[in-house]
């Protein structure tokens, strides 16, 4: 745990603790991924959808930053839809052994139905074109290196300097400056902002550090967009960041729609479709320099192919090969130089750059200067990664909600050293919270019946539903009809006594519940039979094994826009209808992931007009939070026994 406010500590004590925690987490990640490859066979990892085998290089394309995008095609019959690797994940390409000298480190950049794209450093190795590559996930070494560098930079801050003073404030070791006050705003870009949101903007403009606490649906992103627009209007340059790509895109999309000139840093396949044309890669691709670079690359590749053919016929000498390779390298150098110059011009002309917190010190924006950094999802960013972003500008605003997803920490030692606690969490609970934090209290997402339990159990009743959503019903949507046995915005489907017990399959550590999955599939189809569009439905479950089971039963609806994902996949998002599967059902009272009620708070606050939660009432009654949910459902008439019917589709 982090040291308390009353302890006699200084900044170097805290940085030392945090550095030890970061090293411990890095080592735990390395061990985890190494053991994953050592203790399981490749076939088992492929079956668990965390590895691929028999890959053949299909296409190699030059990419900005002296990188190469390699498109690999897997063997026939490989299911890439449920691959548990996504764009941005570090991966390892190997042929004989994962630890072989010729293994290639890269990042999964893109994924299509029949190919995977891996981004690697510029490499002209001919053996990449040989068949038989394997792919495994790898520890995020770049992320750990950036966090380490940020900690070292913090430790080097001169005493009494501006950086040193802000670090003391971030760690709760000093009070905010007394000479900072909210800045009046003469004209609002978004005239529909409420007073809490306006107050957050005014305070952020006048303080070198401020926090925006945004519970679900309270317009946190809308508030941050106004802050960025006001900052740009004042001549500031802003770095927009967040812990995840999704959160970066949510804010960036709103800014682009408002006409803000912005460059998005990140792999095009990882960003949202709306943001793809604003990525640095896409902007470079459309530049004049890119056309020149492609021409030089084509020349180089044509020469390389001719050289390989002559070498196969043994029709070339060493001197000739050296001369040709010199020309090839010259073409590549010209292409890189043109790309680099174009990149600098694009970035220098952007008042706003959007990138993940971990990417805030990436090569793309090295040397860029900012006046303000906006860090969204600050409660999901471990402190070293938050520092990566916060060190980029003298003024900062952190936004988040300590009652939603925490940072992902896998090492017990790192956990014990406080890595799962964040700057935001400590400051929001600290003695200077009133001076730093603005709470957004009006939510614009949920029907008041859906808001009721999270509001009471998590937010102390502080939230209120805005009039436009408070009474909005699913049946008011055109084409959606009543379901008398599932009336009302909230239904808790109690599976007690049905015998739907959890299980695990083979070496897969994830939990699944086939009985629950069958019922969830039926309930989703029942919703569609009511007239609810599949793209308006989201299914949330905390276990990947259950995600896969449910997807297998709803393949046809997935093609029509239905989403089935983990809690993490729905963070920061919403759907008209949400179906939540708690999965767990056992005699021992074990609830696993469900013990962290912050995750369940996320799941229970994604729906706009209707939500169903499926769970085992006997198990729920053994935990305070879920017992409260069960009792809430019973007292409000939302409880329904899974024995009442089988969830059949409605007729007519």
N, C-alpha and C positions, 0 to 999 in steps of 0.2 A: 504493500500500500504506500501511497505517497505520504510524505511527512505532513503532519497537521499544521494549522496556522500558528498554534501556540508553541511549536518546537523552535529551538534555537538552531536555525539552519541558514545557509547562504546560497547564493546562486550556484556556486561551484558544487555544493553538495547535491543539489537537485540535478544539475547536468551530469554529474558523475553517476547518480542513481539511474537516470534515464539512459545514459550510454551503456551501463551494464545490462539494463533491461533490453535494449535494442540488440546488443551482441547476443544475449541469451535467446532472443526470438529468432535472430538470423541462424544461430546454430541449431535451434530446434527445427526450423524449416529445412535446413540442409539435411539433418538426420532423417526427418520425415520422408523427404523425397528420395533420399538414398535408400532407406529401408524399404520404401514402396517398390523400388526396382529390385532390391536384393531378396526380399522375402516373398515376392510373388513372381510368377512366370509371366512372360510377355503375353501369352494367351489369356491369362487371368486378368491382366490389366486391360487388354483389348475388350474382353467380355464385360469388364466394369466400366468401359467407355472412357478410360483415362489414357489410352494409348492407341496407336495405329501401327499396322505392319504392312509390309510389301507395298511401299509407296514408290511411285515412279515420277520423276520430274517431268512435268508436262510443258512448262513455260517458265522463263526467267526474264524479269522485267527490271530495268533500272528504276531506282526510287531516290527521292531527295536524301541528302545527308550521306552520300556515298554508301547507300544500301542497295540490296537486291531483293526483290520480291520473287520467291520461288513458289510456283504453283505445282503441288503434288497431287497425283491421282491415286487413290487407294485401290486395293484389289476389288474385283467385282463382288457385289453383295454387301459391301460395307455400309453401315447405317451412320451417316454423319449427323442426322437430325438430333440424336440424343447424345452426341459427343459431349463429355463434361469438361471440355476445354473451350474457351471463348477468345475472341480477339483481344490481344494485349497480354495473354498468358505466356510466360516464358516456357520454351520447349527445348528439347534436346533431340537432334537427329543423329542416328547412329546406324551402323551396319552389322557389326559383330558383337560388340559389348558396349554398354552405355559409357563406360569409363575409358574407351579406346582413344588414343591420341587424335584420331581423325574425326571424332565426334564434333558436330556443329551446333553451337549455341545460337538460338534465335528467338523470335517472338511470333506467336500465332497472330497473323495480321488479318486474314479474311477467311471466310468459310462459305462455300456454295453447296448446293445439293450433292455435287459429285467431286469437289476438289477442296483442298485446304491450301491457304497461302501462308508461307512462313517468311518473315522478313529477317534477313541476316546482314552482317557487315559485308561490304563489297568483297567478293571472293571469286576468283577466276578458276577455281579448281575444276578440272575436267570430270572428276569422278562423281560430281553431283548429278550428272546425267545417267549414271549407271542405275539400274533397277535394284530394288531390295532395301530401301531405306526404312528405318523404324522411327517412330516418334513417341517420346515420353514427355510428360510435364516436368518442369524444372523449378527449383527455388527462385524467387524473384530477386536475384542478386543486384540488379540495377536499382531497385527500390531501396534495398538495404544500404547500398553504397551512397545513395543520395541522402538518406536519413543520417548516415554516419557523417557525411560531409557537413550537413546542416548543424549537427551537434558540435562538431569541431569548430565551425565558424562562430557558433554561439559562445563556446568556451573562450574564444580569442577576442571577444568584444572588450574593448578598453573599459575599465571601471569608470563609472559616472557618465559614460557616453550615452547617446540616445538609444542605441541598441541595447546597452547594458540595462538602462532604466526600463525599457519595455519588457525585456526578459524577466526582470524582477516582478513586474506587474503580471505577466503571463503565469508565473509560478506562484502568484499570490503572496509575494514577499514584500510588496510595497503597495501603497494606495495610489489611485489614479491622480494625475495632476489636478490641482484645484482651479487652474486658470482656463479650463476648457468648458465651453457651454454650447448648447444646441445652436445651430445656424438657422436663421430665418430663411424660408423659401418663399420668394415672391410669386413664382408661377409654377404650378405642378404640371408635369407632362401627363400624368395619369390622374385626372380629376376625380376619379372614383375611389381613391384611397380613403380608408377610414382613419380615425384619429390615431389609433395605435400605430398604424403603418406610417403615417406622416411623422409621428413622434420618433419612430425608429430611424427614419431618414435624416431628420434634423439633428438627432443626437450623433449619428454616424458621421455626418459632415463636420461636426464640431469637435470630435474626439479622435485622438490618434489610435484608440482602441475602443471598440464598442461591440456589444453582443445583441443579436436578435434571436429571441427564443420563439420559435414558430411551431406550435403543436399542429397536428394534421389538419390540412384544409384551411389554415388561417392566412394564406396568401404570402407566405415567406418569400417565394420566388418573385412574386409581383412587387413586393417591397424592395427587394434587392435590385430589380430591374430599374425602379425609379431612382434608387441611390446611384447606380451606375450612370444613368442618363444625366442626373444632376451633376455628378462629378465631371463627366465629359464636357458638359456645358460650361463648367468653370475652368476648362482648359487642362484638366487632369488626364493622365494616361492610366488606365485601369487594367489590372490583371484579374480575370474572373476564374476562380478555381473551385473545386469541390473534391470530395473523396472519391467519387465515382464518375465515370463518363456520362451516365444517365443524368445526374444532377447538373453537370456542366452543360449538357445539351439543353436541359429544361430552361435554364437561365439564358443561355446563348440564343435559343430559338425566340424567346420573348424579346430579346434585345434586337435581333435581326428584323422581326416583324415591326418593331418600332422605328426602324430605319437607322439603327446604329451600325456604323462600319466596324466589322469585327473579323478577326482571323481565328479560326479554330485549329488548335494544334492537337493532332491525334490521328491514329490510323483511320482512313476513310470508312472502313467497314465497321469500326467500333462506334462511330458517331451515328446520330440519327439521320434518316434520309433527308430531313429538312436542312441539316447542317452540312451535309456532304459537300455541297458546292462551295462552302465557305472554309473548308479545310485548307491548310497550307499546301498539302499535296495537290488538291484540285486546282487551286489558284495557280500553282506553279505549272501544272499540266496545261493550263489554258494560256500561259504566257508565251511571248515570242521566243524567249530563251529556250523553252521546252522543245519547240520545234527544231531549233538548231541542235540541241542536245540529242534529240532522237535521231537526227540525221547522222551525227557523229557516231552514235552507238550502233546504228545499222552498218555503217562502214566498218567499224571495229569488229562486229560479229561476223560480217561477211568474210573479212580477212582471216578471222580465227577459224571459220569453217574450212576455208581453202587450205589453211596451214595444217589443220588436223587431217584432211584428206591426203595431203602430200606426205605427212609424217607416216600415215598408215602404209603408203606405197614406198616409204623410205626414199623419197625423192627430194629431200631437203637436207642441207648441212646445218651444223650448229650456228655458223655465222649468219646464214640466211634466216634461221629461226630468230636469232637475236635481233636482227634488223626488222623483221616483221613485227615481233613483239614490241619493239620500240615504237613503231608506228601505231600499233593498236593502243598502247598505253598513252600515246599522245592524243589520240581521239578521245579516250576516256577522260583524260585530264582537261581537255577543252570542254567536254560536256559537263564535268563537275564544276568547272569555273563559271560557266554560264548559269548553271542552276544556282550556285551559291550567290552570285550577284543578284539574280532575280529574286531569290528568297529574301535577301536583305532589303531590297526595295519594297517588297510586299509588307514585311513586318514593320519597317520604319513608318509606313503610311497608315498604320492601323491604330486608332485611339484605344481600342479594346482588344485584348488577346485572351482567349479562353482555353484552358488546359486543366488537366487534373492536378491535384496538389503535388502528387509524386512527379509529375511531368514539368513542374514549374522551374526546374533547373535543367531541362533537357537541352540538347545541342541546338534545337531549332531557335530558342529564344536567348541563347547565351549572348550577353552584352546588351540586351534590351533593358531599358530603365522604366520604372513605373512609379506613380505617385501614390496609388492606393491598391490594395489587394482585397478582394472579396472572397472569403473562404466559406462556401456553403457546405452542408453536411459536416460541420466542424466536429460534431460528436462522434463521427465515424473515423476521423483521421487520427491515428496515433500521434503523439506529440512530435516525434522526429519528422514525420511527414508534414504535419502542420507547419513546423519550422521551415521546411523547404519552401513553402509558399509564403509564409509571413516575412521571410528575410528578403523578399523581392521588392518591398515598398515600405516607406516610413509610416503610412497610415493603413489601418486594417479594420475590417468588420468581419466578425465570425457569426455565422448563422447556423442554427441547428436545434435539436430537441434531445435532451439527455434521456428522455423516456422512449426513444426509438432505437434503431440498431446501434450497438456499440462498435468499436474497432474489433476486427478479427484478430485474436491473439491465440496462438496454439501452444506456446511454451509455458509450462507451469512456473518456472523461475521468472520469466518475463511478467507473467500475471502477478506474482507475488511482489514484484518490484514496481507495480503500478502502471504498467504499460497500457492496460485496458481503460484507465482513466484518462480523460482529455483535459486540455486547457479550459475548454468551454464548460465542462462538467464541474470542475473545481471552482472556476470563477463564478458560475451561476449559483453555487451553493456557499460561496465565501462571504466574508464580511463587507465586501464592496460591491455586491451584486446590484444594489439599488442604483449605484452610480454608473454601472456598466451595461446592465441588461434592460432591454425593452421586451415585454411579453405581448405577443399578439393574441387577442382573446376571442375574436369573432371568426368562426369557421364557416366556410362557404362550400363545403363538399357534401356533408352527410345530412340526411333526415335526422331530426332531433331524437328519434327513437334509436337510431344507430349510434348517435353520439353519446347517449345517456350513460352506458356503462363505462366506456373509456374515460369519460369526463369525470365521473364519480370516483372510479378506482385509481386513476392515474393523475388527473389534473386538479383534484380537489374541488371540482365543480366550478372552476374559473372560466370555462368556455361557454359560449352561447352560440346558437345556430342563427345565421343570418336569415331574414324573412324569406328570401328566394329559395332556400333549400329546406327550411324547417319542417314543412308539411308536404314536400314534393314526393309523390308516390310513383311506383313503378307502373301502375296501371294507367297513369296519365300519359305515358309514352304511346304514341300512335301505333296501333296494331297489337298491343300487349293486353291480354285479357286476364280476368281474375282467376285465382286458384284458391277456392274456399278453404281447403285444408292447410294452406300456407299463407293465410291472410296476414297483413301487417308487414312492415319493413324488415323485421328481424325474426328469424326462426332458428331455434336451437334443436337440432335433431339428435335425440338421446338414443345411443345404440346399446344401452345397458341390457344385458341378458341375451343379446343376439348371437353371441359367440364369435364375433368378429375380432379375432386376436391378432396382435402384431407378430411379425416374424422377421428373420434375416435370412438372406440367401447366400450360401457359400462364404467367401471371404469378404463380401461386401459389408462394410460396417454400418451402412444405412438401414433404417428400419422401414418396413412396409406393412400394410394391412390389406390383404386381398379383399376381404369382406367390405371394408370401408370403401375401397376403390370401386367395386362393383356398384355400390350405392351412390357414390359421387357421380359416376358415369350416368346412372339413371336419373339423378336429380338434375344434372345439366341438360340431358335430353328433355326432361319434363319442362324446364325453363324455355327451351327452344320451341317446344310444342305450344307454349303460351304465347309465342310471338316475339320472344326476346331474341335479338340478333346475336349470333355467336361472338361477333367482335365486341359486344358490350358485356361479355361475361369473362370473369377471371377466376381461376381456381388456384388457391394458395394452400400449400402444405409444407411443413418444415423439413421433410425428408426427401432427398433426391430419388430414392428407390420408389417412393410413393408417387412422385412426379412422373416417373417413367411408366408405372402401372396405369395411372389415369390417362396419360397421353396415348398409350396403346389402345385404350378403349374408346378414344374420341378422335381418332386420326382424321376422320372425315370433317369434323368440326374445326380441327386445327387448321385445315386448309381454308376454312371460311372465317378465320380471325380469332377463334377461341384461344385464350392464353392459359397455360397451366405451368406454374412456376413455383419456386421457393419463396419464402418470405423476403429474402434479400432481393430477388428479382422484381418485387413489387414496391420496394422502398421508393418513396417520393412519387408514386403513381396512383391512379384511381381508375375505377370501372363503375359502370352503372350498376352492375350486379357482381357480387363476390360470393364464392362458395369456399369455405375453409374446412379442411380436413385435419383434425388433430392427430390422427393415426394411432396414438398410443392406447393400448388396452392390454393390461396384464394384472396378475394377482399380487405382484410385489409392490405395486404403487410407484413404479419407475416412470418418470415422465421425460427424462433426457432434455432435449433442446427446449421443451416447453417450460422448463424451470426458469429460463430467462424471460420474464413477462414483457420485457421491452420488445422482443420479437413478436409476441402475440399482440401487443399494442399496435404494432405496424399492421399485422394481418387484419385486425378488427376495425381499422380506420381507413380502409381503401374503398369501401363501397359508398356509392352516392345515394341509391334508392332502395336497395334490397340486399340482404345478406343472410346466408345460412351457415351455421357452424355445426359440423358433425363431430360428436365426441362420445366417449363412454362415461356416462354420468357417475358411475361408481368410482372410477378413477379420478374424475374431475373433483368430486367431493372431498378428496384427500389433500387437496392443495388450496390454500386460502384464495388465491386469485380466481381459479377456475370454479371453486365452490361459489364465490360471489357471482360469477357469470351465470352459473346454473340457477342460483336463487333469483337473480334478476330476471331470467327468462321465465321462471315459474310465476313470479309475482306480476309480470307484465303480460302474461298470456302468450308468450313466444315459445314455450316448451312444447315439443312434439315428440312422441315416442316413435322410434324406428319400426316398431311393431304395427303402427297404424296402417301402413301400406308398404309397398315395395318401390315407391317412387316412379310408378308407371307414367308414361307420357299421357297428356290429356287428349281426349278424343275430340274430333270435330275441327 
